[in-house]
Amino acid sequence: MAAPRASLHLVAPKWNLGTSGIRGLSSAVTPEGNQRKGRMLLQFLTDRFYDVEAIRQYLFQKQVSKVHKENRSSTGIKKQYGPYIAGAYFVLKQGGAVKFQGEEWIRSKHGYSPLQLLSFQAVPIEAVDASDCAINYEGLDNLLALKELQSLLLQRCPHVDDWCLSRLHQLANSLQELSLAGCPRISERGLACLHHLQNLRRLDISDLPAVSNPGLTQILVEEMLPRCEVLGAEWAQGLKSGPEQQSQDTASPIPA
Amino acid sequence: MFRGALWLLAGRGCVGRGLSTRSGGSTPDWTEKVSEIKKKIQSALPGGAWDPLYDTSHLPPEHSDVVIVGGGVLGLSVAYWLKRLEKPRGAIRVLVVDRDHTYSRASTGLSVGGIRQQFSLPENIQLSLFSVDFLRNINEYLAVVDDPPLDVQFNPSGYLLLASEKGAAIMENNVKVQRQEGAKVCLMSPEQLQNKFPWINTDGVALASYGLEGEGWFDPWCLLQGLRRKIQSLGVFFCQGEVTRFSTSSSRMQTSGGKEMTLKRIHEVHVKMDHSLEYQPVECALVINAAGAWSGQVAELAGIGKGPPGTLEGTKLPVEPRKRYVYFWHCPEGPGLETPFMADTSGAYFRREGLGHNYLGGCSPTEEEEPDPGNLEVDHDFFQDKVWPHLAHRVPAFQSLKVRSAWAGYYDYNTFDQNGVVGPHPLVVNMYFATGFSGHGLQQAPAVGRAVAEMVLKGQFQTIDLSSLLFSRFYLGEKVEERNII
């Protein structure tokens, strides 16, 4: 007999959907109508059949390993052609754009020829636009090898999170422009480690849904990087009347 | 078959009752009886806890392969890795016993939550490195279908350790070892320190080491709940109760040198319920001692340390609870977002908490000033006399601060060498330890859990070699000292 699972019941579990006791974090917005019924049915089946649970876990693992595969570092290319070509190849494979020093932007959408890339073997890359790419912590290896990178655009990247930001200190010498607009996983905790980037002149932190206090964060980041122009929220944004804004950190009770 | 018949009879009984009901007055009576009958049927069918004499659902099972004493982050981590590394799936029944399901005195929940790789012992560095990896990929390790992803609220702000003239050489050496193991740490001179963090007073600082990646602080409660949720879905049993007794059996064996030793085996663990004399003897194959600050008491129950001093039988487990205070204060002029977890030359430490210029910090007292660990009362004078002066000297802005609250927690302090104890006991052959980490248990818990699970399942450490942290070092007198204890 397996350990009694919280949701095993003879009677249809009404509270199964709302088990927030151990989770502590609020769930996402509840989908409506048919989608909701479908999800309820799926949960019902998952709670009762190990096969369904195993299949769903397998599908989830497949999604995760897909992202990992896309972010594999191409050490072979790096050894043979150098870090610039390897970085450019990685970004273009993911669907982004690269700008070599003294050249025009090479975008994967507009097509590019690998031979054209090879001609830039010794030319450093000065700008990378990896917006909407599935780049993650491991994939960042390819970008951190570009020691002359001046501009990095990571807008709306779904897998760029606070951990990735903590790696950016390796580009502190050259990076002048950084854009993180719209990344769903970045919070003010990751923004705190941008203080290494003392050469940064333009920073875009607008539209970050995971930042709890956009206005206050903007002020603190401006204080932290005095020579940088910070684009983001207005200081008054997020200042609503009283009790609604007393959110966040329900998961960590500081015992008073 | 009997149960099926019972259900049918009860069902028929319901229907029969329903048909014969005339007056409206007896309807509420009928619904009550139906729900009662339903409850009885539920407990009788498989999946319910049916005991003909009385309800035993609160008691642990009568047999369990592994019993983990202590449900904090280390105990849960061992349970998780046991379930993850076992072959085939579902082979081992694991029971986690903790006497307080609210974790009111557990070190995990009261911890400040820091994680660093700046240790002097290579094993500690490797443990921390893996744990940081675990935290980063926590949603791949601890994903449960249909439950929201975990957010450990990691602040990658790094640790800043300061050293005076005396400690500068040791710090340089430590940083060399840390870099060799793969930690990203850099050394800073006082001038560089002043440039980077202008709010520091570098008076008396000869050298500083700053962690660039993989260091910071996170929410320990989230890790605990995430582990708990995952291992519940993997089929681990939980029980709230106190371990009061181990039933052991001994056998005399001869070593290769001809010396006679008495080896013990634990056969049963007696788990006593809260506020009652009721107890359940759980028959087990292995016991894992992850009781944190109270591991010494649990070890004594198994007879560890009962013998003439100086012998292996007489070597106690030197883990005892030590009380540490944490203070939470507000300082409007204090350092900003870039504040790392700073540990001063005097031992005082602090870190930023949130965005509102709030900070958490404290200091480890010297041996003479050790507070009485009998309760978790906070001594506010300790802050005034021992912590604030050092903080105000190092960060002048802290001269005007206001303490908002404070709490106390226990370190599972290893009085021998302040490093963890991992692995089996040489004489009590089926008791394994995962305790004694003296303040850095939380940050090494995932890696230690994996190491203990490997030891249990495969008989040796496979990924990180922790043979220098075995119990036998207490008898042999080999201290494995950790110099960077905060």
Interface residues (C-beta under 8 A of the other chain):
Chain A: M1 A2 A3 P4 R5 A6 L8 L10 V11 I22 R23 G24 L25 S27 A28 L42 Q43 T46 E53 R56 Q57 F60 Q61 V64 Y137 D162 W163 L165 S166 R167 H169 S187 E188 R189 G190 L191 A192 C193 H195 H196 S212 N213 L216 T217 L220 V221 E223 M224 D249 A251 S252 P253 I254 P255 A256
Chain B: K38 Q42 L45 P46 G47 G90 G109 L110 R136 E140 A143 V145 D146 D147 P148 L150 D151 Q153 F154 N155 P156 S157 G158 L212 E213 G214 G216 D219 P220 W221 C222 Q225 R228 R229 Q232 S233 G235 V236 F237 F238 F328 G336 L337 E338 R352 E353 G354 L355 G356 S405 W407
